[in-house]
Each structure stands twice: as structure tokens, then as C-alpha cells.
Amino acid sequence: MKLLFDQNLSHRLVQSLQKEYPASRHVREVGLQEASDAVVWQYAAQQGYAIVTKDADFHQRSFLFGHPPKVIWVRVGNAPTAMIEALLRRRAGDVASFLFSPESAFLILD
């Protein structure tokens, strides 16, 4: 499963969640740490990534433009990275179902 973690999430999630989400990357790994949402959106769509974010702007962009890319909104406030990691690990089955669903464009994890 190819996830692209947005700049508002720790780059350490890529390594710690490698088993559950292989081939995932962080925006800083692909030179997009300072990129606008539009650029991240375009990159994810072109490269086959789903965007994982805490940014509500991607929620609105998803409704406006549809998919690809798919968007996973992690709505946990100011949670530590360990809590976000645990959430993504616990919900890996839901994420997989979402990613493989041709109709689904947006998933909220909270």
C-alpha cells in the first residue's frame, strides 16, 4: 500500500509502519516538504499514492476534485507520533479496504 505522509506527520512513520504500508513515503523523502497542497496532490495522483494528512485542506480538495489521489485524514488533534502510528496500525484493514475500493475517495481516522 502506497501512502504519502504529509509534512504535518512525522517522517518516522514511514519506517515504523513499513510492514503494514510498504512502498510508503514522506513528502520530505521526495523533495516536497515545502510544496503547496496542489503540488503534493498532483504528485500523489501521478505516482499512485494515497495522501495521509492531518490537514483539513486535503479534505476539502478531495470533495472538490475527487480522486485520485485518495485521502486519509488523521483527525487526532495534537497527538504524539506513537499514537498516530498505533491508530494506523490498528486500522490497517480499514485502510486496505478503502484503498482497494474503486468508489472511495476519502477516509477519516479518529
Secondary structure, 3 states (H helix, E strand, C coil): CCEEECCCCCCHHHHHCCCCCCCCEEHHHHCCCCCCHHHHHHHHHHHCCEEEECCHHHHHHHHHHCCCCCEEEECCCCCCHHHHHHHHHHCHHHHHHHHHCCCCCEEEEC
